[in-house]
Amino acid sequence: MAKKKFLEARWLNLLMFNYEVDPAVLQAHIPPTTELDLWQGKCLVSMVGFLFNDTAVKGIKWPLHVNFEEVNLRFYVKHFDGTQWKRGAVFISEIVPKPLIATIANLLYKEHYSAMPMRHSIKQLDEQRTNYLYEWKFDGRWANRLGGTVDQNDMKPIAKGSQEEFILEHYWGYNKINKKSTWEYQVEHVTWNAANVIDPVFEAEIGRIYGKEFVPFLEQKPYSAFFADGSEVAVREVTKLRV
């Protein structure tokens, strides 16, 4: 039986820049009971920027905590539950502008949230093209940004077996509790429409925010860059898995 819903929101305007990394840099982050999920033999991590809108926790919309930005760094795993493989994401870093959100997520879900000032912009360049930009302030400087341009005529449903499906269609989250235990939670949403990002831009103090081990990989041009329109999303309560 499905767990009760913990969080409901709309995730919108998702930028997803994907980078190939050495699997060794992720070993310490892999939750027990899971293993890396590879795309055609490649180990990918994703920088993701998007909007949280109409956010409610256990049905309650908290004032000043309903609409906000998030930027995260994540990678992909799979878990066999005895019957089927479940494909999920693990978060290395999640940045939001609200300290209360970070505190609750870290406490209840063993996430890796931090709170920083954030802002975003959406600029219509012409009838077809729109530029999306997410920025976050670290150590007093607005020196971190994730952005790119999308051609609306390129938007289409995600194709079965595509890289877009691999990156976007993960419906489980896994967080390491300790060496033998993992939190598992289900994420529900309809299939999104997606498009390529024309001119992806990612600038950040990578070593200080994400760790020196990620610098050689995140400083490179992304392996791929997608935009997804998003939808209503539900996140269900956690289940504890043990080795």
Secondary structure, DSSP 8 states (H G I E B T S, - for coil): ----EEEEEEEEEEEEEEEE--GGGGGGG--TT-EE--BTTB-EEEEEEEEEEEEEETTB--TT-SSEEEEEEEEEEEEE-SS-EEEEEEEEEEEES-HHHHHHHHHHH---EEE--EEEEEEE-SSSEEEEEEEEEETTEEEEEEEEEEEGGG-EE--TTSHHHHHH---EEEEE-SSSEEEEEEEE----EEEEBSS-EEE--HHHHH-GGGHHHHTS--SEEEEEEEEEEEEE--EEEE-
